[in-house]
Amino acid sequence: MKLKIGEFARLGQVTVQTLRYYADLNLLPPGEIDPFTGYRYYLLDQLPALHRILALKDMGLPLDQIKGMLRDNISTEEMRRILLLKQDEIRTQVQNSLDQLERIDMRLQMLDHREHPSPYEINIKHVDAFPVASVIGEVPNYHDVEPLWIDLSEKVQAESLQVDPPYLTLCHATEPKIRLEVCCPVILNKHETKSDLIHMLPEVNTMVFTTHRGSYNGLIDGYTALWQWISEHGFKITGPDREIYLRLPVEGRVNDPDALTEMQIPVTLV
């Protein structure tokens, strides 16, 4: 049975423009085109194909992929594989949206607490995983970390690693001894041999952070502001804090006022 394009559109509950677009893509061409008038006619037997296209499109599959699936008349197993992949993709998108909502909620809480101003601007962000070369060791105090940096520098040079500043320090423990990990981000290539010096710093979904300008002696003020903010906003710390040296002091100027350090603490809502 031949149907005019408008009739077929009504049966399929789509617009005429949609049918013309599908025809232009060669996704669902008309069953017949009148050679004299150019009128497009569809066959009633094409209705299941239209419904299948609409169902797959509603699941989020792109039209070019649907076209290939219909053209190749894929098996049930292949269809199942494609839909499972799409399901995983949508779940990831939903989780990302939920993570965004959580960060928005955190931001709203921050705005609600702005009546207690701090000299430090405290924010939250997501931090991706990235590779670092690192050395871990115990130090008597935070000022005696230089031997760890020297050790790391020698090992990085020995393995000819390509570093990618800024450098950073992780504090794994403060009692009974201070346990620090000094790190330099590295650029890995396909031919990189496996090194015990390199590992991935894990992704952090919610990182509270602030920046400190000036001497390292003043970092404690920034950390105090971070700890207070975390406590006031109902979070708990979930891992070691990170100290990223965005701009190092000028050589010979320990108290360089232009040195810039970012302090990060991973958290989650209680």
C-alpha positions as CSV (number, residue, x, y, z in Angstrom):
1,M,0.0,0.0,0.0
2,K,1.4,3.4,-1.1
3,L,1.1,6.4,1.3
4,K,1.8,10.0,0.6
5,I,4.6,11.4,2.7
6,G,2.2,13.3,5.0
7,E,0.1,10.2,5.6
8,F,3.1,8.1,6.4
9,A,4.4,10.9,8.7
10,R,1.1,10.8,10.6
11,L,1.2,7.0,11.0
12,G,4.8,7.2,12.2
13,Q,4.1,10.2,14.5
14,V,7.0,12.2,12.9
15,T,7.1,15.3,10.9
16,V,7.4,15.5,7.1
17,Q,10.7,17.3,7.6
18,T,12.0,14.4,9.6
19,L,11.1,11.9,6.8
20,R,12.8,14.2,4.2
21,Y,15.9,14.4,6.4
22,Y,16.0,10.6,6.8
23,A,15.7,10.3,3.0
24,D,18.5,12.8,2.4
25,L,20.7,10.6,4.7
26,N,19.6,7.5,2.8
27,L,18.5,6.2,6.1
28,L,14.9,5.7,5.1
29,P,14.4,6.6,1.4
30,P,10.9,6.7,0.0
31,G,9.5,3.5,-1.4
32,E,8.7,5.2,-4.6
33,I,9.1,8.7,-6.2
34,D,6.8,9.7,-9.0
35,P,9.1,10.5,-12.0
36,F,6.7,13.2,-13.3
37,T,5.6,15.0,-10.1
38,G,8.5,14.2,-7.8
39,Y,6.0,13.2,-5.1
40,R,7.4,10.9,-2.5
41,Y,5.5,7.8,-1.5
42,Y,6.1,5.4,1.3
43,L,5.0,1.8,1.7
44,L,3.2,0.6,4.7
45,D,5.8,-2.1,5.1
46,Q,8.4,0.6,5.8
47,L,6.6,1.6,9.1
48,P,8.5,-1.1,11.2
49,A,11.8,0.3,9.9
50,L,10.8,3.8,10.9
51,H,9.8,2.6,14.4
52,R,13.1,0.9,14.8
53,I,15.0,4.0,13.8
54,L,13.0,6.1,16.3
55,A,13.5,3.5,19.0
56,L,17.3,3.4,18.5
57,K,17.5,7.2,18.3
58,D,15.6,7.5,21.5
59,M,18.3,5.3,23.2
60,G,20.9,7.9,22.2
61,L,22.4,6.2,19.2
62,P,23.6,8.6,16.4
63,L,21.8,8.4,13.0
64,D,25.0,7.4,11.1
65,Q,25.4,4.4,13.4
66,I,21.7,3.4,13.1
67,K,22.1,3.6,9.3
68,G,25.0,1.1,9.4
69,M,23.0,-1.2,11.7
70,L,20.0,-1.3,9.4
71,R,22.2,-1.6,6.3
72,D,24.2,-4.5,7.7
73,N,21.1,-6.2,9.2
74,I,23.1,-6.9,12.4
75,S,22.5,-10.0,14.5
76,T,20.7,-9.9,17.9
77,E,24.1,-10.5,19.6
78,E,25.7,-7.5,17.9
79,M,22.6,-5.4,18.7
80,R,23.0,-6.5,22.4
81,R,26.7,-5.5,22.4
82,I,26.0,-2.1,21.0
83,L,23.2,-1.4,23.5
84,L,25.4,-2.5,26.4
85,L,28.1,-0.1,25.3
86,K,25.5,2.7,25.1
87,Q,24.2,1.7,28.5
88,D,27.7,2.1,30.0
89,E,28.2,5.4,28.2
90,I,24.9,6.8,29.6
91,R,25.7,5.6,33.1
92,T,29.0,7.4,32.9
93,Q,27.3,10.6,31.8
94,V,24.7,10.3,34.6
95,Q,27.5,9.8,37.2
96,N,29.4,12.8,35.8
97,S,26.2,14.8,36.1
98,L,25.7,13.6,39.7
99,D,29.3,14.6,40.5
100,Q,28.6,18.1,39.0
101,L,25.5,18.4,41.2
102,E,27.6,17.6,44.2
103,R,30.1,20.2,43.3
104,I,27.3,22.8,42.8
105,D,25.9,21.9,46.2
106,M,29.4,22.4,47.7
107,R,29.7,25.8,46.0
108,L,26.3,26.8,47.4
109,Q,27.4,25.9,50.9
110,M,30.5,27.9,50.3
111,L,28.4,31.0,49.4
112,D,26.3,30.4,52.5
113,H,29.4,30.7,54.7
114,R,30.8,33.8,53.1
115,E,29.8,35.8,56.2
116,H,33.0,34.5,57.8
117,P,35.6,36.0,55.4
118,S,39.0,34.4,55.1
119,P,42.2,35.9,53.6
120,Y,42.3,32.7,51.6
121,E,40.0,32.1,48.7
122,I,39.0,28.4,49.1
123,N,37.5,26.5,46.1
124,I,36.8,23.0,45.0
125,K,37.7,21.1,41.8
126,H,38.1,17.7,40.2
127,V,41.7,16.5,39.7
128,D,42.5,13.9,37.1
129,A,45.0,11.1,37.7
130,F,48.5,11.8,36.3
131,P,51.9,10.1,36.3
132,V,54.7,11.2,38.7
133,A,58.2,10.1,39.6
134,S,58.5,10.2,43.3
135,V,60.5,9.4,46.4
136,I,59.0,8.8,49.9
137,G,60.8,9.3,53.1
138,E,60.6,10.4,56.7
139,V,61.9,13.8,57.8
140,P,62.4,15.3,61.3
141,N,60.6,18.5,60.2
142,Y,59.2,20.1,57.1
143,H,62.3,22.2,56.5
144,D,64.5,19.1,56.1
145,V,63.0,17.8,52.9
146,E,65.9,18.8,50.7
147,P,67.6,15.3,50.8
148,L,64.4,13.8,49.3
149,W,64.4,16.3,46.4
150,I,68.1,15.6,45.8
151,D,67.5,11.9,45.7
152,L,64.6,12.3,43.3
153,S,66.5,14.6,41.0
154,E,69.4,12.1,40.8
155,K,67.1,9.2,40.0
156,V,65.1,11.2,37.4
157,Q,68.3,12.2,35.6
158,A,69.6,8.6,35.8
159,E,66.5,7.3,34.0
160,S,66.4,10.3,31.6
161,L,62.8,10.9,32.4
162,Q,60.9,13.9,30.8
163,V,59.6,16.0,33.6
164,D,56.5,18.2,33.4
165,P,56.4,20.8,36.3
166,P,55.0,22.0,38.6
167,Y,56.5,19.8,41.3
168,L,54.6,18.8,44.4
169,T,54.8,17.2,47.8
170,L,52.3,14.8,49.4
171,C,52.1,14.5,53.2
172,H,51.2,10.9,54.1
173,A,51.7,11.1,57.9
174,T,52.7,13.5,60.6
175,E,52.8,11.1,63.6
176,P,54.8,9.5,64.9
177,K,57.1,10.9,62.2
178,I,56.6,13.2,59.2
179,R,56.3,11.0,56.1
180,L,56.5,13.0,52.8
181,E,56.5,12.0,49.1
182,V,58.2,14.4,46.8
183,C,57.0,14.2,43.2
184,C,57.7,15.5,39.8
185,P,55.0,14.9,37.1
186,V,56.4,13.1,34.0
187,I,55.5,12.7,30.4
188,L,55.3,9.1,29.4
189,N,55.8,7.9,25.9
190,K,54.8,4.6,24.2
191,H,58.4,3.3,24.4
192,E,58.8,4.1,28.1
193,T,60.3,1.2,30.0
194,K,58.6,0.4,33.3
195,S,60.2,2.2,36.2
196,D,59.7,1.6,39.9
197,L,60.1,5.3,40.3
198,I,56.9,6.1,38.4
199,H,53.3,5.7,39.5
200,M,49.9,7.3,38.9
201,L,48.6,9.8,41.4
202,P,45.0,8.9,41.7
203,E,42.1,10.9,40.5
204,V,40.3,13.0,43.1
205,N,36.7,13.8,42.5
206,T,36.5,16.6,45.1
207,M,39.6,18.5,46.0
208,V,39.5,21.5,48.3
209,F,42.2,23.9,47.5
210,T,43.6,27.4,48.0
211,T,46.8,29.3,47.1
212,H,49.4,30.9,49.2
213,R,51.7,33.7,48.1
214,G,55.0,34.2,49.8
215,S,57.3,32.4,52.2
216,Y,56.8,28.6,52.9
217,N,56.7,29.6,56.6
218,G,53.2,31.0,56.0
219,L,51.8,27.8,54.5
220,I,50.4,26.7,57.9
221,D,48.0,29.6,57.7
222,G,46.6,28.3,54.4
223,Y,46.3,24.8,55.8
224,T,44.5,26.1,58.9
225,A,42.0,27.9,56.6
226,L,41.5,24.7,54.6
227,W,41.0,22.5,57.7
228,Q,38.6,25.0,59.2
229,W,36.6,25.2,56.0
230,I,36.4,21.4,55.7
231,S,35.1,21.1,59.3
232,E,32.5,23.9,58.9
233,H,31.1,22.5,55.6
234,G,30.6,18.9,56.8
235,F,33.4,17.2,54.9
236,K,36.0,14.6,55.8
237,I,39.5,14.3,54.5
238,T,40.0,11.2,52.3
239,G,43.7,11.2,51.5
240,P,47.1,13.0,51.8
241,D,47.2,16.7,51.2
242,R,49.1,17.9,48.1
243,E,51.4,21.0,48.0
244,I,52.0,22.2,44.4
245,Y,54.8,24.7,43.8
246,L,53.3,26.9,41.0
247,R,56.1,29.4,41.3
248,L,59.3,28.6,43.1
249,P,61.2,31.2,45.2
250,V,64.0,33.0,43.3
251,E,67.2,31.3,44.1
252,G,68.7,32.7,47.3
253,R,65.5,34.3,48.4
254,V,63.9,31.9,50.9
255,N,61.3,34.4,51.8
256,D,60.4,35.4,48.2
257,P,57.1,37.2,48.4
258,D,56.2,36.2,44.9
259,A,56.5,32.4,45.5
260,L,53.1,30.8,44.7
261,T,52.0,27.5,46.2
262,E,48.7,25.7,45.8
263,M,47.5,23.6,48.7
264,Q,45.1,20.7,48.0
265,I,43.2,18.4,50.3
266,P,40.9,15.5,49.0
267,V,37.6,15.4,50.7
268,T,34.1,13.8,50.6
269,L,30.8,14.8,52.2
270,V,30.2,13.1,55.6
